[in-house]
Amino acid sequence: MDFSQYLLSILIWLPVIGGVMLLVAGDGGDARSSKASTMRIIALGMSLLTFVLSIALYKWFDNAETGMQFIERYSWIPALNAYYYLGIDGISAPLILLTTFITPLVVLTSWDVIKVRPAQFFAAFLILEGLMIGVFSALDGLLFYVFWEAMLVPMFLIIGVWGGERRIYATLKFFLYTFLGSVLMLVAFIYLYGQTGSFDMFGWMNLPIGLTAQKFIFIAFLLAFAVKVPMWPVHTWLPDAHVEAPTGGSVILAAIMLKMGGYGFLRLSLPMVPDGSAYFSGLVIALSLIAIVYIGFVALMQKDMKKLIAYSSIAHMGFVTLGFFLLWSIQSGSSGAGLGMTGGMVQMVSHGLISGAMFLCVGVLYDRVHSRQIADYGGVANTMPVFAAFMVLFSMANAGLPGTSGFVGEFMVIIASFKANFWFAFLAASTLVLGAAYTLWMVKRVVYGEVANDKVAELEDLNMREFVVLAVLAVAVLVIGLWPAPLVDMMNVTIDQLIQQIGQSKL
């Protein structure tokens, strides 16, 4: 039996089955019981096994292949001509690897933090992992939509059950924003199905569509993906969701779920409606630059560490959408289009690592002091020197320090912006100043200075579990920052092919 033939299905359904097992077994309601400890071990084992199997995906992935790889296609709903159709390319493979890499770290982070119903908590994360991998693998529109909507449910529960005091408000806002945007995407899918009689995404990509129809389809996609990124001005759900979510929920939300908006633009919007994308490219670039500059200033004003990092995420994701839509502003034949898209992809992976690490750092402090307010800290380096070293490293990466992954993607997008328009590049580069301002200002007030109060004076440094999680993320951030070639090589051929596809009008 060819193991690789079923690898994507295994990656999707292994964590889902593990999550269902945890739900069925339960933990008896006592987080300190031996049964609850067993459930934690099972959750960690399932997530690590999924990660190990995803390494096989990286090993067997052919960087020179232009088409989809690891394809699986079986009849699913014959009456609708819908298929269980999976496959990956250089755009989806890095995001699947990011998902399987982050999930075991989240399980470790939440190991003894969750005091209520831990089995159900870890089950929600495992099921969420499988559904997110499904989004990145699906090549059938109906299957894509099912995975896209289904993953909202575990995250809804993670925030709504294990979140903070205003968790109900935050989770309803998160659900309504993302669900309403997705409904319009479903309308676009139904229109495309009516034109082709199939949910096959490749059939949709080859379908000739008039400009008016392309505009409406692009708007439907834009509203779905802009909310998920999130882009200004539909970003307001994110800070609330981050503040109220438990640390593990914030990490998954920032590291993986936001990337689905960027992935949707590359998988659906750009290749399916290239003329509509070209028509609205100026709008998307403008919204991206507003996010980069305006939200950077908003981050400067935050007093809550989680809110500051949440707004920072919005600003950094603005680089992703900017890089993707620079294509039509760059002179034909220039290498800038590919550079912008590659930079956007690298930025997505890098932001997943850095933002996840930053939220974990806040979680470490919150577990000890039970406050996220910057004013309640000061002089943490005096009592937690190892933690302080990690927090400074991740903060410098967040500010785009050369040698870290935070620099690579942003630099590529800025160079591509120069090839398009000087002012695009000028505004985009302002994030290097703003990012340093709000991130290092937070570090100065939290990590350095005199010990602020008795609670800070009594802080204990990282335990072994926390150290391992942050050290693994630190290594990943430095490796991509110093040697991004393996990541870039994985996506180059796919991005070149995508640019050729976008350049062919459907009118």
C-alpha distance (Angstrom), angle and dihedral (degrees) to the residues before:
residue distance angle dihedral
M1 . . .
D2 3.80 . .
F3 3.81 103.1 .
S4 3.82 92.8 -165.8
Q5 3.81 90.5 60.2
Y6 3.81 90.3 70.3
L7 3.80 99.9 30.2
L8 3.81 96.9 110.1
S9 3.80 92.9 49.7
I10 3.80 89.9 49.1
L11 3.82 91.1 50.7
I12 3.81 90.8 49.8
W13 3.79 101.0 43.2
L14 3.81 102.7 32.7
P15 3.84 94.1 72.6
V16 3.82 91.1 38.7
I17 3.81 90.7 54.4
G18 3.81 89.3 45.7
G19 3.80 89.9 52.2
V20 3.80 92.4 49.6
M21 3.82 89.4 49.8
L22 3.80 90.1 54.6
L23 3.81 91.2 48.5
V24 3.80 92.2 50.8
A25 3.81 94.5 45.0
G26 3.82 95.8 43.3
D27 3.80 123.9 -176.4
G28 3.78 102.8 -104.7
G29 3.79 90.6 -109.2
D30 3.83 92.7 -82.4
A31 3.82 113.2 110.1
R32 3.85 90.4 -165.4
S33 3.79 96.5 53.7
S34 3.80 123.7 109.8
K35 3.81 88.2 -117.7
A36 3.79 90.9 57.9
S37 3.83 89.5 49.5
T38 3.80 89.4 52.1
M39 3.81 90.2 51.4
R40 3.81 90.2 52.9
I41 3.80 91.1 51.0
I42 3.81 91.1 49.5
A43 3.82 90.8 49.9
L44 3.81 91.7 50.1
G45 3.80 91.6 45.2
M46 3.81 93.3 51.0
S47 3.79 93.3 47.3
L48 3.83 92.4 47.2
L49 3.80 91.6 47.7
T50 3.81 89.9 51.7
F51 3.81 89.9 50.7
V52 3.82 92.7 49.2
L53 3.81 90.5 50.7
S54 3.81 90.2 49.5
I55 3.81 88.4 57.5
A56 3.81 86.1 63.0
L57 3.79 87.0 55.1
Y58 3.82 89.4 55.4
K59 3.80 91.8 45.6
W60 3.81 94.3 51.2
F61 3.80 96.1 39.6
D62 3.82 111.9 114.1
N63 3.81 109.7 -141.5
A64 3.82 91.4 -164.4
E65 3.82 95.2 54.6
T66 3.82 113.3 107.1
G67 3.80 97.9 -165.8
M68 3.79 134.7 59.2
Q69 3.80 119.4 -64.9
F70 3.83 134.1 -154.2
I71 3.81 88.8 27.6
E72 3.81 120.1 -172.0
R73 3.81 120.8 -179.9
Y74 3.79 126.6 174.6
S75 3.78 132.3 156.1
W76 3.81 109.0 -96.0
I77 3.83 110.5 167.3
P78 3.84 106.6 8.1
A79 3.81 93.5 -174.2
L80 3.83 89.7 62.3
N81 3.81 95.4 34.9
A82 3.81 86.9 -119.9
Y83 3.79 121.5 153.7
Y84 3.76 138.6 -161.5
Y85 3.80 88.5 -121.0
L86 3.80 121.2 170.3
G87 3.79 134.6 171.6
I88 3.79 141.0 136.2
D89 3.79 138.8 -145.8
G90 3.80 136.7 179.6
I91 3.81 91.4 -65.2
S92 3.79 99.3 52.3
A93 3.83 100.7 33.8
P94 3.86 96.2 68.8
L95 3.81 90.9 48.5
I96 3.81 92.2 50.9
L97 3.81 89.4 50.6
L98 3.82 89.7 49.2
T99 3.82 90.0 51.5
T100 3.80 95.1 50.5
F101 3.83 90.9 43.7
I102 3.81 95.6 52.1
T103 3.83 99.3 43.3
P104 3.86 98.5 68.1
L105 3.81 88.6 47.9
V106 3.81 89.8 53.6
V107 3.81 90.5 50.5
L108 3.82 90.4 51.6
T109 3.80 91.6 46.1
S110 3.80 92.2 53.6
W111 3.82 94.1 42.0
D112 3.81 99.7 118.1
V113 3.79 99.9 0.9
I114 3.80 96.3 84.2
K115 3.81 108.4 76.4
V116 3.82 99.2 172.3
R117 3.83 123.3 65.8
P118 3.83 96.4 -23.5
A119 3.83 93.7 176.2
Q120 3.80 91.2 58.7
F121 3.81 90.6 45.0
F122 3.80 93.7 54.7
A123 3.81 90.8 41.1
A124 3.80 89.4 57.8
F125 3.81 90.7 53.3
L126 3.78 94.4 48.4
I127 3.80 92.6 48.8
L128 3.81 89.6 46.0
E129 3.82 90.3 52.1
G130 3.80 92.4 54.3
L131 3.80 93.1 47.2
M132 3.81 92.5 49.1
I133 3.82 90.9 51.6
G134 3.81 85.9 50.1
V135 3.81 91.0 56.5
F136 3.81 91.0 52.5
S137 3.84 91.9 47.1
A138 3.82 104.9 40.7
L139 3.82 117.3 109.9
D140 3.81 95.8 172.4
G141 3.81 113.9 82.7
L142 3.80 95.7 -138.9
L143 3.80 92.3 47.0
F144 3.81 89.6 48.2
Y145 3.80 90.5 52.2
V146 3.81 93.1 48.5
F147 3.82 91.8 52.7
W148 3.83 91.3 42.2
E149 3.82 93.5 54.7
A150 3.81 97.4 35.3
M151 3.80 92.9 59.1
L152 3.81 89.6 62.1
V153 3.81 90.4 68.3
P154 3.84 99.4 63.3
M155 3.81 91.7 43.0
F156 3.83 89.5 47.6
L157 3.81 88.5 55.1
I158 3.82 94.8 42.8
I159 3.82 91.4 56.4
G160 3.81 96.6 33.8
V161 3.82 97.9 48.6
W162 3.82 104.7 29.7
G163 3.82 100.1 26.8
G164 3.79 132.7 104.4
E165 3.80 132.5 -81.6
R166 3.82 95.6 -68.3
R167 3.81 93.8 41.0
I168 3.81 96.0 124.4
Y169 3.81 92.2 54.9
A170 3.81 92.2 45.2
T171 3.79 95.6 46.9
L172 3.80 94.1 47.3
K173 3.80 90.4 49.3
F174 3.80 90.5 48.7
F175 3.80 92.8 48.1
L176 3.82 96.7 45.2
Y177 3.81 94.8 47.1
T178 3.78 94.7 48.4
F179 3.80 96.6 38.1
L180 3.82 96.1 49.0
G181 3.79 91.5 49.7
S182 3.79 90.2 49.5
V183 3.81 92.9 52.5
L184 3.80 89.5 65.1
M185 3.80 89.1 51.0
L186 3.82 87.8 55.3
V187 3.81 89.9 52.7
A188 3.81 89.0 54.2
F189 3.81 90.0 48.6
I190 3.81 91.1 52.0
Y191 3.82 90.6 51.0
L192 3.82 91.2 50.4
Y193 3.80 90.2 46.6
G194 3.81 89.3 52.5
Q195 3.81 89.9 53.5
T196 3.82 96.7 47.4
G197 3.80 105.5 21.7
S198 3.79 88.2 -130.2
F199 3.80 141.5 80.9
D200 3.81 91.4 -140.3
M201 3.81 106.3 132.7
F202 3.82 92.2 -150.7
G203 3.79 89.1 55.2
W204 3.78 88.3 53.5
M205 3.81 91.3 49.2
N206 3.83 91.3 55.0
L207 3.83 94.8 44.7
P208 3.85 115.7 111.5
I209 3.83 107.6 -128.0
G210 3.81 129.6 -176.7
L211 3.79 119.9 -117.0
T212 3.83 95.0 -109.9
A213 3.79 92.1 52.1
Q214 3.79 90.1 45.6
K215 3.80 90.6 53.6
F216 3.80 92.8 52.7
I217 3.80 92.6 45.1
F218 3.80 91.2 49.1
I219 3.82 91.3 50.5
A220 3.81 89.9 51.2
F221 3.79 90.9 50.4
L222 3.82 92.1 43.0
L223 3.79 93.2 55.6
A224 3.81 91.6 49.1
F225 3.79 96.0 46.3
A226 3.82 98.4 34.9
V227 3.82 89.9 58.9
K228 3.78 91.0 49.8
V229 3.85 96.5 47.5
P230 3.13 85.1 37.5
M231 3.79 110.0 -127.7
W232 3.78 126.3 -173.5
P233 3.08 124.4 -65.9
V234 3.85 97.0 21.8
H235 3.80 92.1 53.6
T236 3.79 101.1 95.7
W237 3.81 95.5 99.9
L238 3.81 92.9 62.4
P239 3.84 102.5 68.3
D240 3.82 90.8 47.1
A241 3.80 92.1 48.1
H242 3.81 92.3 48.2
V243 3.79 95.4 47.0
E244 3.80 93.5 50.5
A245 3.81 99.0 37.3
P246 3.81 120.2 93.8
T247 3.79 113.4 -107.3
G248 3.82 93.7 -96.6
G249 3.79 90.7 50.8
S250 3.80 91.7 51.3
V251 3.80 91.0 50.3
I252 3.82 94.7 51.4
L253 3.80 91.8 42.2
A254 3.82 93.5 52.6
A255 3.80 99.1 33.9
I256 3.81 100.9 44.1
M257 3.81 117.5 2.6
L258 3.81 96.0 56.4
K259 3.81 88.9 53.9
M260 3.79 90.8 64.1
G261 3.79 90.2 73.7
G262 3.80 91.5 56.0
Y263 3.79 90.8 43.3
G264 3.82 90.2 52.0
F265 3.80 91.3 55.9
L266 3.81 91.4 53.0
R267 3.80 97.2 41.0
L268 3.82 99.8 39.9
S269 3.82 118.6 7.3
L270 3.80 102.5 46.2
P271 3.83 101.4 41.5
M272 3.83 98.0 35.0
V273 3.81 99.8 45.3
P274 3.83 105.8 20.0
D275 3.82 94.6 157.7
G276 3.81 92.2 48.7
S277 3.81 88.8 47.5
A278 3.80 90.1 51.4
Y279 3.83 90.9 49.0
F280 3.81 93.0 53.5
S281 3.82 98.0 33.8
G282 3.80 92.0 102.5
L283 3.81 90.4 54.4
V284 3.80 92.7 50.4
I285 3.83 91.8 47.3
A286 3.81 90.0 50.5
L287 3.82 92.5 49.4
S288 3.81 90.0 47.1
L289 3.81 93.0 51.9
I290 3.82 91.0 47.2
A291 3.81 88.5 53.2
I292 3.79 92.0 49.0
V293 3.82 96.1 48.6
Y294 3.82 107.6 25.3
I295 3.80 96.9 40.1
G296 3.81 88.3 47.5
F297 3.81 88.5 61.2
V298 3.81 90.4 45.2
A299 3.82 89.1 54.5
L300 3.82 89.3 54.4
M301 3.80 89.9 62.3
Q302 3.80 98.1 52.6
K303 3.79 122.6 116.3
D304 3.81 95.5 -175.9
M305 3.82 115.1 76.4
K306 3.79 94.0 -144.8
K307 3.80 92.1 50.8
L308 3.78 90.9 49.2
I309 3.82 91.7 53.1
A310 3.83 90.8 44.0
Y311 3.81 91.8 55.2
S312 3.79 88.8 44.0
S313 3.82 87.8 56.8
I314 3.81 91.1 54.6
A315 3.80 90.9 51.2
H316 3.80 93.5 47.5
M317 3.81 93.2 46.7
G318 3.81 86.4 55.3
F319 3.82 85.5 71.4
V320 3.79 89.3 57.9
T321 3.81 96.1 55.7
L322 3.82 91.1 39.4
G323 3.81 90.9 55.1
F324 3.81 92.8 47.7
F325 3.81 95.8 51.7
L326 3.82 101.2 40.5
L327 3.81 88.5 89.7
W328 3.81 95.6 93.1
S329 3.81 94.0 45.9
I330 3.80 94.0 54.6
Q331 3.79 122.1 85.5
S332 3.79 113.4 -100.8
G333 3.79 113.6 -95.9
S334 3.79 93.9 25.8
S335 3.79 120.1 127.5
G336 3.79 90.2 -134.1
A337 3.81 95.2 92.9
G338 3.78 93.0 59.7
L339 3.79 90.8 41.6
G340 3.80 91.2 53.7
M341 3.81 94.2 49.5
T342 3.79 93.5 43.8
G343 3.81 89.4 48.4
G344 3.80 90.2 50.6
M345 3.81 91.0 52.0
V346 3.82 93.2 46.6
Q347 3.79 88.4 48.3
M348 3.81 90.7 54.0
V349 3.80 92.5 53.8
S350 3.80 93.3 41.5
H351 3.79 93.4 47.9
G352 3.79 89.5 50.6
L353 3.80 90.3 58.3
I354 3.81 98.3 40.0
S355 3.81 99.2 42.2
G356 3.80 90.2 45.2
A357 3.80 89.7 52.0
M358 3.81 92.7 47.2
F359 3.81 92.1 52.0
L360 3.80 89.4 47.9
C361 3.81 89.8 53.7
V362 3.79 90.5 52.3
G363 3.81 88.7 47.5
V364 3.82 91.1 54.1
L365 3.80 90.5 54.5
Y366 3.81 93.9 42.4
D367 3.82 92.1 52.4
R368 3.81 88.8 58.0
V369 3.83 104.2 35.6
H370 3.85 102.0 20.4
S371 3.78 92.1 -136.4
R372 3.80 133.7 102.5
Q373 3.80 94.7 -172.2
I374 3.80 113.0 119.3
A375 3.82 90.1 -145.1
D376 3.83 91.1 63.2
Y377 3.80 92.1 64.0
G378 3.76 139.4 60.4
G379 3.80 134.1 139.0
V380 3.82 94.5 28.6
A381 3.83 88.7 147.4
N382 3.82 89.1 67.6
T383 3.80 93.5 61.5
M384 3.85 102.3 23.2
P385 3.83 106.0 35.3
V386 3.83 96.0 158.5
F387 3.81 91.9 49.2
A388 3.81 90.0 46.1
A389 3.82 90.7 55.1
F390 3.80 91.2 53.9
M391 3.79 93.6 45.2
V392 3.80 92.1 50.6
L393 3.82 91.0 48.9
F394 3.80 93.6 51.1
S395 3.80 91.2 43.6
M396 3.80 91.2 53.5
A397 3.81 89.3 48.3
N398 3.81 88.9 50.6
A399 3.80 88.3 53.3
G400 3.83 90.6 52.3
L401 3.80 101.7 -105.3
P402 3.85 111.7 -177.7
G403 3.79 110.4 -108.8
T404 3.80 92.6 40.9
S405 3.80 128.1 88.6
G406 3.81 90.0 -111.9
F407 3.80 90.4 71.0
V408 3.81 100.0 49.6
G409 3.79 102.2 63.1
E410 3.80 95.7 37.2
F411 3.80 92.2 49.4
M412 3.82 91.8 50.8
V413 3.81 91.8 50.1
I414 3.82 92.2 47.2
I415 3.83 91.2 51.3
A416 3.82 89.7 49.3
S417 3.81 88.9 48.9
F418 3.81 90.3 55.4
K419 3.81 88.7 56.4
A420 3.81 88.9 53.3
N421 3.79 105.7 38.9
F422 3.80 134.4 -20.9
W423 3.79 92.9 -133.9
F424 3.80 92.1 51.8
A425 3.80 87.8 55.9
F426 3.82 93.1 43.6
L427 3.80 92.9 52.9
A428 3.80 93.3 41.9
A429 3.81 91.8 49.7
S430 3.80 89.8 54.0
T431 3.80 86.8 79.2
L432 3.80 88.6 70.8
V433 3.80 87.5 64.2
L434 3.80 97.9 36.3
G435 3.80 93.6 43.3
A436 3.78 90.8 52.2
A437 3.81 90.3 45.9
Y438 3.79 100.1 53.8
T439 3.82 96.7 33.5
L440 3.79 98.2 46.4
W441 3.81 91.9 40.2
M442 3.82 87.7 57.8
V443 3.81 91.3 47.0
K444 3.80 92.0 49.1
R445 3.79 92.3 52.9
V446 3.82 96.9 41.1
V447 3.81 106.0 33.9
Y448 3.80 106.4 27.5
G449 3.78 137.5 47.9
E450 3.79 128.4 48.7
V451 3.81 120.6 -26.1
A452 3.80 102.9 -85.1
N453 3.81 102.8 -149.2
D454 3.80 145.9 -22.2
K455 3.80 93.1 -79.9
V456 3.80 91.5 58.1
A457 3.80 90.9 43.7
E458 3.82 90.0 57.0
L459 3.82 96.2 48.0
E460 3.80 118.2 128.5
D461 3.80 120.5 -143.2
L462 3.80 124.8 -115.2
N463 3.79 119.3 -52.7
M464 3.81 118.7 -136.9
R465 3.82 94.7 -93.6
E466 3.82 93.1 51.9
F467 3.80 91.2 44.2
V468 3.82 92.6 53.0
V469 3.81 93.1 50.0
L470 3.81 94.9 48.6
A471 3.82 92.9 41.2
V472 3.82 92.1 53.8
L473 3.80 90.8 50.6
A474 3.82 91.3 45.9
V475 3.81 91.0 53.9
A476 3.83 90.9 49.1
V477 3.82 92.2 49.9
L478 3.80 92.0 49.8
V479 3.81 95.8 43.3
I480 3.81 93.1 53.5
G481 3.80 90.2 43.0
L482 3.80 93.9 51.9
W483 3.83 100.0 31.2
P484 3.83 112.5 22.9
A485 3.84 93.1 154.2
P486 3.85 97.9 100.3
L487 3.80 90.9 52.0
V488 3.81 94.4 43.8
D489 3.82 93.0 45.3
M490 3.80 90.5 54.0
M491 3.82 92.7 58.8
N492 3.84 103.9 31.6
V493 3.82 99.8 88.6
T494 3.81 92.9 45.0
I495 3.81 92.4 49.3
D496 3.82 92.3 48.3
Q497 3.79 89.8 51.7
L498 3.81 91.0 46.6
I499 3.82 91.2 53.1
Q500 3.81 90.3 52.0
Q501 3.78 90.3 49.3
I502 3.81 92.9 49.1
G503 3.81 90.3 49.9
Q504 3.83 91.4 62.9
S505 3.79 110.9 86.5
K506 3.80 118.4 -135.0
L507 3.81 94.5 -155.5
